[in-house]
Amino acid sequence: MQWADWPFIFSQVLTQFSIGAFIILGGIMLSGKLCFGQSDRVLKTLPIIWVLLIIAMLLREGTLMFSGVNSVSSFGLETFFALSFIILTITYWFCEKHLIGSDKWRKLFLILIVTWGGLYFIDGVLIHAVQIQLVVQFIVAVLLGGSLLAHSMLVKAEHKLTALNHVFPLCGVVLAMIAVAANINGIGNLVLLAEQGAITSFVLRAVSIGTLLIAVGLWLMPLITKSKPVAAMMFLSCAVMGISSITAGLSM
């Protein structure tokens, strides 16, 4: 990747985190384990996803429009999925807040949105499957970044599913280990390039691995200290995870 690609990579990371988060939140809401009060508070956090997707679209399309940059990262479907997700999630939020339609109809609508997110995930895996590091990075961004963002939103919504406070971070550790293994697998080539003077990719990959471990460490902190997760710390972990994904994309 070139430095000119950073707006597209940033846009992709925001999209991947957001859609991944909604897939997980949607699955939790469909499970029926959230009471009415918790569901209502979770719905109040959905604007976070809208804002991230809107920023992603404006950043990507604005860069293409004003600079005429042609990037290997600029997939037409990326904008299509982001725009459709904004429309679908806002429509779902409106239906839930104003109780439009029956409970069964709104549940089917939520299933449709989660399925649409699943199609985005499958499409992304197929597009990035040309290289193992790329596909692992995409999967980690959607599943790990999405889980972290979803958990942060649940904490902000003051959820009562305490088991999730253990499950999410532990699953995050597993995904982080896979991501680190995939990154280390290709770091040998970066070391050779660094010895020849091209040190930028090596530094970016090292920063990516380091910030990933920091983000997961912050995520695990409540488990280590046996305390409740704090929304501010969770969102800080999300930001660090975002830096990890962006630097990983730039190092490819």
HELIX and SHEET records of a PDB file:
HELIX    1   1 TRP A    3  ASP A    5  5                                   3    
HELIX    2   2 TRP A    6  SER A   31  1                                  26    
HELIX    3   3 PHE A   36  THR A   45  1                                  10    
HELIX    4   4 PRO A   47  SER A   67  1                                  21    
HELIX    5   5 GLY A   76  LYS A   97  1                                  22    
HELIX    6   6 ASP A  103  HIS A  128  1                                  26    
HELIX    7   7 ILE A  132  ILE A  139  1                                   8    
HELIX    8   8 VAL A  140  GLY A  145  3                                   6    
HELIX    9   9 GLY A  146  LYS A  156  1                                  11    
HELIX   10  10 LEU A  164  ASN A  185  1                                  22    
HELIX   11  11 ILE A  187  GLU A  195  1                                   9    
HELIX   12  12 THR A  200  THR A  225  1                                  26    
HELIX   13  13 ALA A  231  SER A  251  1                                  21    
END                                                                             
